[in-house]
Amino acid sequence: MATIRLLLDEDVRVLLAEVLRQRGYDAVHVIERHRGGRSDAEQLAYATAQRRAILTHNIRDYVMLDRDYRSRRRRHQGIIASDQLPFRELLRRTLRCLSRTRAEDMSGHIIWLHDFK
């Protein structure tokens, strides 16, 4: 099973990437990659080029980007969408998602962290 490589969007706390790495996951934050201030479309294109799924709280914009990718028959590596949550709950759900989802199953799809309560 291929593990998910993760890019955290600017609206997600950098601390999440740090904690995920401490637990053995390949996770980076857009700020760590000097990509702050870029558009959502640029962030998703970067994640796709890096073969990373992206975790975001910006649900509406990324749902629209997913539709655009699908309409143009393009495939991203996956979008993990989450409401704003307390840090511990976000970490718990993210860990559950990463441990239960294969990278190949995420590719081209939106995954809702709400489903990993």
C-alpha positions as CSV (number, residue, x, y, z in Angstrom):
1,M,0.0,0.0,0.0
2,A,1.5,3.3,-1.1
3,T,1.4,5.9,1.7
4,I,0.0,9.4,1.1
5,R,2.4,12.2,0.7
6,L,0.8,15.3,2.0
7,L,1.0,19.1,1.4
8,L,-0.8,21.2,4.0
9,D,-2.5,24.3,2.7
10,E,-1.8,27.8,4.1
11,D,-4.9,27.8,6.2
12,V,-3.8,24.7,8.2
13,R,-1.4,25.1,11.1
14,V,2.3,24.4,10.4
15,L,2.4,22.4,13.6
16,L,0.3,19.6,12.0
17,A,3.0,19.0,9.4
18,E,5.6,18.8,12.1
19,V,3.6,16.4,14.3
20,L,2.8,14.2,11.2
21,R,6.5,14.0,10.3
22,Q,7.4,13.0,13.9
23,R,4.9,10.1,13.4
24,G,6.6,9.0,10.2
25,Y,4.4,10.6,7.6
26,D,5.7,12.6,4.6
27,A,4.0,15.9,5.3
28,V,5.1,19.4,4.4
29,H,3.4,22.8,4.7
30,V,3.2,25.4,1.9
31,I,5.0,27.9,4.2
32,E,7.9,25.4,4.6
33,R,8.1,25.3,0.8
34,H,8.1,29.1,0.5
35,R,4.7,29.0,-1.2
36,G,2.7,31.3,1.1
37,G,0.3,33.7,-0.7
38,R,-0.1,31.6,-3.8
39,S,-3.6,30.9,-5.2
40,D,-5.4,27.7,-4.4
41,A,-5.1,26.7,-8.1
42,E,-1.3,27.2,-7.9
43,Q,-1.2,25.2,-4.6
44,L,-3.1,22.3,-6.1
45,A,-1.0,22.3,-9.3
46,Y,2.1,22.2,-7.1
47,A,0.8,19.4,-5.0
48,T,-0.1,17.5,-8.1
49,A,3.4,18.0,-9.6
50,Q,5.0,16.9,-6.4
51,R,2.7,13.8,-6.2
52,R,1.1,15.0,-3.0
53,A,-2.5,15.2,-1.7
54,I,-3.4,18.5,-0.2
55,L,-5.1,19.1,3.1
56,T,-7.2,22.2,3.3
57,H,-9.9,24.0,5.3
58,N,-10.8,26.0,2.2
59,I,-13.5,23.5,1.1
60,R,-15.5,25.6,-1.3
61,D,-12.6,26.7,-3.5
62,Y,-11.0,23.2,-3.6
63,V,-14.4,21.6,-4.5
64,M,-14.5,24.0,-7.5
65,L,-10.9,23.2,-8.4
66,D,-11.7,19.5,-8.3
67,R,-14.7,20.0,-10.7
68,D,-12.4,22.0,-13.0
69,Y,-9.8,19.2,-13.0
70,R,-12.5,16.7,-13.7
71,S,-14.0,18.7,-16.5
72,R,-10.6,19.0,-18.2
73,R,-9.9,15.3,-17.5
74,R,-6.9,16.2,-15.3
75,R,-6.1,14.2,-12.2
76,H,-4.8,15.6,-8.9
77,Q,-3.3,13.4,-6.1
78,G,-6.3,14.0,-3.8
79,I,-7.8,16.7,-1.7
80,I,-8.5,16.2,2.0
81,A,-11.1,18.7,3.1
82,S,-11.8,19.6,6.7
83,D,-13.8,22.1,8.7
84,Q,-11.8,24.1,11.1
85,L,-11.2,21.9,14.1
86,P,-9.3,22.0,17.4
87,F,-5.8,20.9,16.8
88,R,-6.0,17.5,18.6
89,E,-9.2,16.6,16.7
90,L,-7.7,17.6,13.4
91,L,-4.6,15.5,14.2
92,R,-6.7,12.5,15.2
93,R,-8.8,12.6,12.1
94,T,-5.8,13.2,9.8
95,L,-4.0,10.2,11.3
96,R,-7.0,8.0,10.9
97,C,-7.4,9.1,7.3
98,L,-3.7,8.5,6.5
99,S,-3.7,5.1,8.1
100,R,-6.9,3.9,6.3
101,T,-6.5,5.4,2.9
102,R,-4.1,4.3,0.1
103,A,-2.6,7.0,-2.1
104,E,-3.9,5.3,-5.2
105,D,-7.5,5.4,-3.7
106,M,-7.2,9.1,-3.0
107,S,-5.9,10.1,-6.4
108,G,-8.5,12.3,-8.2
109,H,-10.9,12.4,-5.2
110,I,-11.9,14.6,-2.4
111,I,-11.7,12.9,1.0
112,W,-13.8,14.5,3.8
113,L,-12.1,14.3,7.3
114,H,-15.6,14.5,8.7
115,D,-15.8,10.8,7.6
116,F,-12.9,9.9,10.0
117,K,-14.5,10.9,13.3
